[in-house]
Amino acid sequence: MSIDKDTAARVAKLARIKVEDDALPALAEEFNTILGFIEQLNEVDVEGVEPMTSVTPMRLKRRVDGVTDGDQQDKILKNAPDAREGFFAVPKVVE
Amino acid sequence: MTDLTSMKIAEARDALRKGNVTSAELTEACLTAIEGAGALNAFVHNTPEIAREQAAAADARIKAGDAPAMCGIPLGIKDLFCTKGVPSQAASNILGGFKPEYESTVTTQLFDAGAVMLGKLNMDEFAMGSSNETSCYGNAVNPWRRGNDDAALTPGGSSGGSASAVSADLCLAATGTDTGGSIRQPAAFTGITGIKPTYGRCSRWGIVAFASSLDQAGPMTKDVRDAAIMLEAMCGHDPKDSTSADLAVPNFEAMLTGDIKGKTIGIPKEYHMDGMPEEIEALWAEGRKMLQDAGANIVDISLPHTKYALPAYYVIAPAEASSNLARYDGVRYGHRATLSAGDGITEMYEKTRAEGFGHEVQRRVMVGTYVLSAGFYDAYYNRARKVRTLIKKDFEDVFAAGVDAILTPATPSAAFGLGEMEDADPVKMYLNDVFTVTVNLAGLPGIAIPAGVDKQGLPLGLQLIGRPWEEGDLLNTAYALEQAAGFVAKPGKWW
């Protein structure tokens, strides 16, 4: 299937990346090139094949549900573009 | 001083232990070499104070005896590794100013072993690229040139800075990471050795995530022995990475006997690509002969789903990237866009990500978003994961039939010129990884070693692919091939 300008705009919105209107046609064209390449996968017979979930046949380890970390608020906030009074600060979220 | 920086890890280790050289001397020599190599743009954040401090500590430890192999060895660290208090920005503007409050497990292990950090190395942004041209720091440059032509060539990518630095003797070795070929392709382009271990061998904790089911760290070194020494120091179980394997790490160096008599080496027919340069075909045939002469049994094999590896990768890797890179939202670290009056949180996300991510990263995040979106998840993402199962099964079948390792070319060409692929469509650039990406999809260990030069004098590499968890055996086969190939060429210094 072919991606048009509107689909490109919708994908950009979903990805939370601002794309200017005049950049959309070129972006749609790039998507089409890549998706055209990916379409080859339709040639493969995948009937009855399990999708891979883990490349190594290994059970994930369990651990005790205990606190092993914490009490480092200042370290966590140190790299924030805007931190105030022990919190991350962001623009207004609710009206 | 050039002599010191061109040392290999094994040589330096022995010289350090004998007291013939100090880590401080090695480190100063490297720092001087780095200072004079600005034209390569390999090191992007220098850490001389840390290096001198670590070198002094290493010298004390060596003097006291009982120092590990990596003690006192000056290294470059790819910018993808989080290093405490040192910029770690994955060559992206979105992580501008980010200084982690923690150290990645792999670098922790290296520093605990006494290794010295000279600085952080250039790479493609978020490890997405095959030429180091997507970096926010600008291109890293290959120390190799085509004969007397002074056109700047790519060192490959994404670990382009690591490859350039090791090849140019700015450091003794470097860390790299490999999601689709990002250690092996740049190693091949610069005439050095690079190994991607089995998925799960090295902890991914503290390494900026690109595609979590494919990413693995590994060493980039001047020869196979060094790869064995450094890999051992990087590997091991880490409770902080749930996919890290709880398996003992063997002494890889002790397994380098060079004896491969009776080993079975597979040559996959699907790796003969249309339009592949004659020289690569010839090198591959030579490699086959070298292994045969060393006593290996060579068999022709088939990996029937090879053709579908790249398209599967370009669904799975962007899908995982779109999810991993969702964390760059301008709230917790890195860049936040300047907002206009009335902008809310959505505008903040959208402007921050548009400003912070480069073009290739944006494109991959959006492709990933698309293949995961409602209505397309099954058609693209699930189908790609099924194809991945088949690709892995191809390898399992040949290993079950008795194949110990697989020999392929490392790349479909020698290093190309920076800017030469600018007008090509993105898929053309992706083809660089055609021989390496299958290995990530199947979670296997793979190593690239330099095996010859083309008629322009540029290095060419061969790749060996091993059974899961058998890096020791793989390194030994690579060691035998290295000895037979006898590659000793070095780039002439122009920088």
Contacts between the chains, C-beta under 8 A, distances in Angstrom:
chain1	res1	chain2	res2	distance
A	3	B	370	7.7
A	8	B	366	7.9
A	11	B	366	5.0
A	11	B	369	5.5
A	11	B	370	4.9
A	11	B	373	7.3
A	12	B	366	6.1
A	13	B	350	8.0
A	14	B	369	5.0
A	14	B	373	6.3
A	15	B	322	6.5
A	15	B	353	7.5
A	15	B	362	7.9
A	15	B	365	5.2
A	15	B	366	4.9
A	15	B	369	4.3
A	16	B	326	8.0
A	16	B	329	7.6
A	16	B	346	7.2
A	16	B	349	4.2
A	16	B	350	5.3
A	16	B	353	5.7
A	17	B	350	6.2
A	17	B	353	4.7
A	17	B	354	5.3
A	17	B	357	6.9
A	17	B	362	5.5
A	17	B	365	6.7
A	17	B	366	6.6
A	18	B	347	7.8
A	18	B	350	3.9
A	18	B	351	5.4
A	18	B	353	7.4
A	18	B	354	4.0
A	19	B	354	7.0
A	19	B	362	8.0
A	27	B	363	7.6
A	27	B	366	7.5
A	30	B	363	6.1
A	30	B	425	7.6
A	30	B	426	6.4
A	31	B	366	7.3
A	31	B	367	6.6
A	31	B	370	6.9
A	33	B	425	4.9
A	33	B	426	6.6
A	33	B	427	5.9
A	34	B	314	6.4
A	34	B	363	7.8
A	34	B	367	5.6
A	34	B	426	6.2
A	34	B	427	6.5
A	35	B	367	7.8
A	35	B	370	7.8
A	37	B	310	7.6
A	37	B	311	5.7
A	37	B	314	6.6
A	37	B	427	4.7
A	37	B	430	7.6
A	38	B	311	4.8
A	38	B	314	5.9
A	38	B	315	5.7
A	38	B	371	7.7
A	38	B	380	6.6
A	38	B	384	7.7
A	39	B	311	7.8
A	40	B	307	7.3
A	40	B	308	6.3
A	40	B	311	4.8
A	41	B	308	6.0
A	41	B	311	5.2
A	41	B	312	6.4
A	41	B	315	7.3
A	41	B	380	7.8
A	41	B	383	5.3
A	41	B	384	6.1
A	41	B	387	5.6
A	42	B	383	7.6
A	43	B	308	7.7
A	44	B	305	7.0
A	44	B	308	5.6
A	44	B	383	7.8
A	44	B	386	7.8
A	44	B	387	5.4
A	44	B	390	6.8
A	46	B	383	6.1
A	46	B	386	4.0
A	46	B	387	6.5
A	46	B	390	7.3
A	49	B	386	4.3
A	49	B	389	5.3
A	49	B	390	6.1
A	50	B	386	7.1
A	50	B	389	5.8
A	51	B	382	5.1
A	51	B	385	3.5
A	51	B	386	5.0
A	51	B	388	7.7
A	51	B	389	6.7
A	52	B	385	4.9
A	52	B	386	7.6
A	52	B	388	4.5
A	52	B	389	4.6
A	52	B	392	6.9
A	53	B	385	7.6
A	54	B	213	7.8
A	54	B	243	7.7
A	55	B	199	5.1
A	55	B	213	6.2
A	55	B	388	8.0
A	55	B	392	6.9
A	55	B	441	7.7
A	55	B	442	6.9
A	55	B	443	3.4
A	56	B	198	7.5
A	56	B	199	5.8
A	56	B	200	5.1
A	56	B	243	7.4
A	56	B	245	6.8
A	56	B	443	5.6
A	56	B	468	6.9
A	58	B	200	7.1
A	58	B	243	7.9
A	58	B	245	6.7
A	60	B	242	5.3
A	60	B	243	7.8
A	61	B	239	7.5
A	61	B	242	6.4
A	61	B	246	7.0
A	63	B	239	6.9
A	72	B	101	7.6
A	75	B	101	4.1
A	76	B	101	7.7
A	76	B	332	7.8
A	78	B	99	7.9
A	78	B	101	6.0
A	79	B	97	7.5
A	79	B	98	5.5
A	79	B	99	6.8
A	79	B	100	7.8
A	79	B	101	7.6
A	79	B	332	6.9
A	79	B	333	3.8
A	79	B	334	7.1
A	80	B	331	7.0
A	80	B	332	5.8
A	80	B	333	6.6
A	81	B	330	6.1
A	81	B	331	7.5
A	81	B	333	7.8
A	81	B	334	7.3
A	81	B	335	7.2
A	81	B	336	3.8
A	82	B	336	6.8
A	88	B	331	5.2
A	88	B	332	6.3
A	90	B	331	5.8
A	90	B	345	5.5
A	90	B	348	6.8
A	91	B	339	6.4
A	91	B	343	6.2
A	91	B	344	5.5
A	91	B	345	5.2
A	91	B	347	7.7
A	91	B	348	5.4
A	92	B	344	6.2
A	92	B	345	7.5
A	93	B	344	7.2
A	93	B	345	5.2
